[in-house]
Amino acid sequence: MGHKIASGRRGRRDLGHPYREGVRNDRHDEPLSSEELELFLQYLHRFARHDLDLFALLEVGDPASPCYVTLTREPVSGTERAAYRCP
């Protein structure tokens, strides 16, 4: 099972491609360092500003126990905006 990114895009490049094959980091069993976490958040902010139109659905992590991530422009229904952490 490859990891995938699906997106609700309006006329932009498609992100619905296999993800796992493109990941070239042998350190999946280690937590992120402070520097790596900072870079991750910077990339996430950049992705949200420039690549996310409607939504992105991601399946990441261990294939035996994947993590499902949903990125949207609106809070999850029934969740107050104040509940979200803004790194």
Backbone torsions as a table, in degrees:
resi	resn	phi	psi	omega
1	MET	NA	115.1	177.7
2	GLY	-82.6	149.9	176.4
3	HIS	-79.3	142.4	-171.4
4	LYS	-133.2	157.6	171.1
5	ILE	-125.8	123.9	173.7
6	ALA	-114.0	147.8	-179.2
7	SER	-143.3	152.7	171.4
8	GLY	-94.3	94.0	-174.1
9	ARG	-113.6	148.3	178.0
10	ARG	-111.1	91.6	174.1
11	GLY	70.8	19.7	178.0
12	ARG	-111.3	-178.8	-178.3
13	ARG	-60.9	145.2	-177.7
14	ASP	-81.3	131.9	175.9
15	LEU	-103.2	10.0	-177.0
16	GLY	-83.8	50.8	-178.3
17	HIS	-113.3	159.1	175.6
18	PRO	-58.3	136.1	-174.6
19	TYR	-99.0	-45.1	-171.7
20	ARG	-56.0	-38.8	-177.8
21	GLU	-63.6	-26.4	-178.8
22	GLY	-87.6	-8.2	-178.1
23	VAL	-85.9	119.3	-177.5
24	ARG	-118.0	58.2	178.9
25	ASN	-129.3	118.4	-178.9
26	ASP	-84.3	6.1	-175.4
27	ARG	-104.1	35.8	-178.6
28	HIS	-67.0	-18.5	-178.9
29	ASP	-89.8	4.2	-179.0
30	GLU	-112.6	146.7	173.2
31	PRO	-70.8	161.5	177.5
32	LEU	-70.3	142.5	171.4
33	SER	-75.2	169.9	177.2
34	SER	-58.6	-41.4	-179.9
35	GLU	-66.1	-41.4	179.1
36	GLU	-66.1	-39.5	177.9
37	LEU	-63.2	-41.5	177.7
38	GLU	-61.0	-45.1	177.6
39	LEU	-63.3	-43.6	178.5
40	PHE	-56.5	-46.9	-179.0
41	LEU	-66.7	-37.3	176.3
42	GLN	-62.9	-44.4	178.6
43	TYR	-65.9	-37.7	179.0
44	LEU	-64.1	-43.6	176.6
45	HIS	-61.5	-43.2	179.7
46	ARG	-64.5	-42.2	176.6
47	PHE	-59.2	-45.5	-178.7
48	ALA	-64.1	-36.9	-179.3
49	ARG	-74.7	-38.1	-168.7
50	HIS	-113.2	-19.5	-173.6
51	ASP	-119.0	-22.5	-175.8
52	LEU	-90.5	116.5	174.8
53	ASP	-94.3	-75.1	-176.3
54	LEU	-99.5	-51.6	-178.4
55	PHE	-164.5	164.6	170.8
56	ALA	-140.8	132.2	177.8
57	LEU	-114.0	122.9	-176.4
58	LEU	-122.9	142.7	170.5
59	GLU	-117.8	115.5	-174.3
60	VAL	-135.7	171.3	175.8
61	GLY	91.4	-154.1	-177.4
62	ASP	-69.1	123.7	179.9
63	PRO	-58.3	-26.8	179.3
64	ALA	-76.5	-21.9	179.9
65	SER	-147.8	70.0	-173.5
66	PRO	-67.8	159.4	174.3
67	CYS	-108.0	128.9	179.8
68	TYR	-102.5	123.7	-175.7
69	VAL	-118.8	132.6	176.3
70	THR	-119.8	122.4	175.3
71	LEU	-110.5	125.1	-179.5
72	THR	-138.3	169.5	176.7
73	ARG	-87.1	-7.0	-179.3
74	GLU	-125.2	147.7	175.0
75	PRO	-61.8	155.8	175.9
76	VAL	-59.2	138.4	-178.7
77	SER	-51.6	128.9	178.9
78	GLY	86.5	0.4	-179.9
79	THR	-108.6	128.9	177.8
80	GLU	-69.9	143.0	178.2
81	ARG	-57.8	-33.2	-179.4
82	ALA	-64.5	-18.4	179.9
83	ALA	-73.3	-16.1	-176.8
84	TYR	-86.9	136.1	177.0
85	ARG	-82.7	137.4	178.8
86	CYS	-115.0	94.0	-177.7
87	PRO	-72.5	NA	NA
